[in-house]
Amino acid sequence: MADPAESCFRLSGNTLLLDVKVFPGASRSEIMRCNAGRLRIAVAAPPEDGKANVELCRFMAKLLGCPRKAVRLCSGEKSRLKTLGLPLEVKKTLEALTIYPEDLPTVKA
């Protein structure tokens, strides 16, 4: 059985690619769990005019402790299935996040 952390993200050069499934319109932004090779994330923004994408990137940057500009949307602009590009420096935090999301604090919007 594959490690759940490894199934949600992969390396591509100097970038970590994180596969996510986004659930927009939630009451707060939070990590739900890693399932089927994707990290499930509830986002406290509606799925209109790119608001959920902006909130997703802001939330992940804050959660991972990196600059907002360091988190970019690589694919899935109009889909719930997205791929985020992240700096390599967040790999340890991301591993903990995908294995033990319940241990991480909820970041309020």
N, C-alpha and C positions, 0 to 999 in steps of 0.2 A: 504494500500500500504506500502511495506517495505521501511525503511530508506535506501537510496542509499549507504550510507557509510557502513552500516551493511551488505549489500548484497555482497560487494566486499571482505570483510575480516571476519575472525572468530578467536576465541581464541582456542588454543590447548595447555593446560598446561601453560608454561611460554613463549609461542611463539604466535605471531600473524601470521596467514596464510593469505596471500594476493593472490587472484586469479587474474591473468592478461591475457590479450591477447596482444601479441607482434607483432608489425609491423616493421620488420627489413629493413635496407636499406634506412632509412629516411635521409633527409638532416641534421636533428638535433634530438637529443633525447628530447622528451617532453611527458607530460601527455596529453592525448586527452580527455577522459571522462570515466565515469563509465556507463556501459551498459550491460544488460543481466547478471548481477552478476559478471562482470569482469571489472577491470580497464584497459582501452586501453592505451597502451604506444607505441609511435613511438621510434625506437632505431636507432641511427646513427652508425650502424655497419652491415656488411653483414651477412646473415644467413649461414655462413660456418665456420667449425673448431671451433665452440663454441664462436666465436667472439661476436655474438649478446647476448649470455647469460652473458658474461663477462661485456659487456657494460651495459646491463640491471641492473645487480647487482651494478656496479659502479655508475650509474646514480641514482638509488634508494637510495643508501647509502649517496650520496652527497645531494640529495634533502631532505632526512629525517634527515640529520645531525647526522648520526651514522657511526661507523667504517665500512669499506668495508667488513671485516670478519664477521660482524654481520648480513649481508644480505646473505641468502643462497638459492639456488635453490632446492626446495623440490621435484618437479615433473615437467615433460614436457621438458626435456633436448633437444629433437629433434622436439618439437611441438610448435606451436604459442600459445597454451593454456598452461600456466605455473602456478605453485604455488610457491610463495616466502615465506620463513620463516624470520620473522623480530623480533627484540627485543620489549618487551612490552612498553618500554620507548617512542616509536615513535607513540603510539596510537593516541594521540591528533593531531599530525601533519598529520597522515594518515587520520583521520576523515575529517580534513579540505581539504586535498588533494582530497579525493574522492567526496566531496560535492561541493567544489568550486575550481576546478583545474585552472580556468582562473585567479584566484587571486595569484597564485604561480609563481615565476620567472622561466623562462626557464633556465635550467642548460646546458651550452655548453659543448660539448664533449671534 
